[in-house]
Amino acid sequence: MAEWQGKTVTLNKPRAIPKGAGGYGKKRKEVFVKGCSSDGGKVKRITFGDKKLGKHPGDKSRKKSYCARSGGISGKTDRCSANYWARRDWNC
């Protein structure tokens, strides 16, 4: 648990963006990560996932296509990037 903008949040656990929160309607999920800034102690909010597109985790062809597309994007192994969390969500 950590504090972000006066609220207590869980670190490294993606969740759906609640209605009324910033970014709702633009992205599908958010995750809070600590240690991304040069300060190292601050908590960063990372949003990922297109709200207009469904995930469809059971569709093997969609998963294969997404994993192939996102593999060349930078941030594949960086916990502070949206690509890392999106690929993790798809189990790439």
C-alpha positions in Angstrom: 0.0 0.0 0.0 1.1 3.5 -0.8 -0.2 7.0 -1.0 -1.0 8.7 -4.3 -2.5 12.2 -4.3 -3.9 11.7 -0.8 -5.4 8.3 -1.5 -4.2 4.9 -0.4 -3.6 2.7 -3.4 -2.3 -0.9 -4.0 1.0 -1.1 -5.9 1.6 -3.3 -8.9 -1.9 -4.6 -9.3 -3.8 -3.5 -12.4 -7.5 -2.6 -12.0 -10.3 -1.1 -14.0 -10.5 2.6 -14.0 -13.5 3.6 -11.8 -16.3 5.7 -13.3 -15.7 9.4 -12.6 -11.9 9.0 -12.1 -9.4 10.8 -14.4 -8.9 8.8 -17.6 -12.2 7.0 -17.4 -13.5 6.6 -21.0 -10.0 7.0 -22.4 -8.2 4.0 -21.1 -9.4 0.7 -19.7 -7.1 0.0 -16.8 -4.7 1.6 -14.4 -1.8 0.5 -12.2 0.2 2.3 -9.6 4.0 1.7 -9.5 6.6 3.0 -7.2 10.2 3.8 -8.2 9.7 5.1 -11.7 10.8 8.7 -11.2 14.3 9.9 -10.6 13.2 10.5 -7.0 12.5 6.8 -6.7 10.1 7.2 -3.8 7.1 8.6 -5.7 4.1 6.6 -6.9 3.2 6.8 -10.6 -0.1 6.1 -12.1 0.0 4.2 -15.5 -3.1 3.9 -17.6 -3.3 1.3 -20.5 -5.7 -0.5 -22.7 -7.9 1.1 -25.4 -11.4 1.6 -24.0 -13.0 1.1 -27.5 -11.4 -2.3 -28.0 -12.2 -5.4 -26.0 -9.6 -7.7 -24.7 -10.9 -11.1 -25.8 -8.3 -13.2 -23.9 -9.8 -16.5 -25.1 -9.3 -15.7 -28.8 -5.9 -17.2 -29.6 -5.5 -15.4 -33.0 -6.1 -12.0 -31.3 -3.6 -12.8 -28.6 -1.0 -13.9 -31.1 -1.5 -10.7 -33.2 -1.4 -8.4 -30.2 1.7 -10.0 -28.8 3.5 -9.8 -32.1 2.5 -6.1 -32.6 3.5 -5.0 -29.1 6.8 -6.9 -29.0 8.7 -4.3 -30.9 7.4 -1.4 -28.9 9.9 0.0 -26.3 9.2 -0.7 -22.7 8.6 -4.4 -23.0 10.6 -5.1 -19.8 10.2 -1.7 -18.1 7.6 -1.8 -15.3 7.1 1.9 -15.7 5.6 1.7 -19.2 2.1 1.0 -20.3 3.3 -1.6 -22.8 4.7 -3.7 -20.0 1.4 -3.8 -18.2 -0.7 -4.3 -21.4 1.5 -7.3 -22.4 1.3 -8.7 -18.9 -2.5 -8.4 -19.1 -2.5 -10.4 -22.3 0.1 -12.9 -20.9 2.5 -12.3 -23.7 
